[in-house]
Amino acid sequence: MYERLNLVSDNALAYRIIRPLSKDEMHTITNELQGSIAGFGKIRVLIDLQSFPYADLSSFWEDLKFEVKFGKDIQRLALVGGDKVEQWAIRIFAILSFTGCRCFQEGQLDEAWAWLTEG
């Protein structure tokens, strides 16, 4: 389960992952991200990770397909919370896709959003 956060910026989106995402939820998010990419080109994404993001292998696969196809279109990625494994996964994604990436501690949502939307 997730919620779209009410943080406002033209090319930036923010999500809170509350419980592991189903394949359908992951598909809904990736469609929304693709729509933003179509409208703005490069986008910025904030993820407030309250839970491990994948309910099963199919939701992980949905995310991986998106990252392979559209990773180059994500200009910045901010991760709030998450454990060390998730933080390393984000860093590896950043290296492979040339995406600006930064991890923030739980509770640093405002700082993450400020970094994401600056410049």
Buried (B, 14 or more C-beta within 10 A) or exposed (E): EBEEBEBEBEBBBBBBBEEBBBBEBBBBBBEEBBEBBEEBEEBBBBBBBBBBBBBEEBBBEBBBEBBEEBBBBBBBBBBBBBEEEBBEBBBEBBEEBEBBBBBBEEEBBEBBBEBBBEE
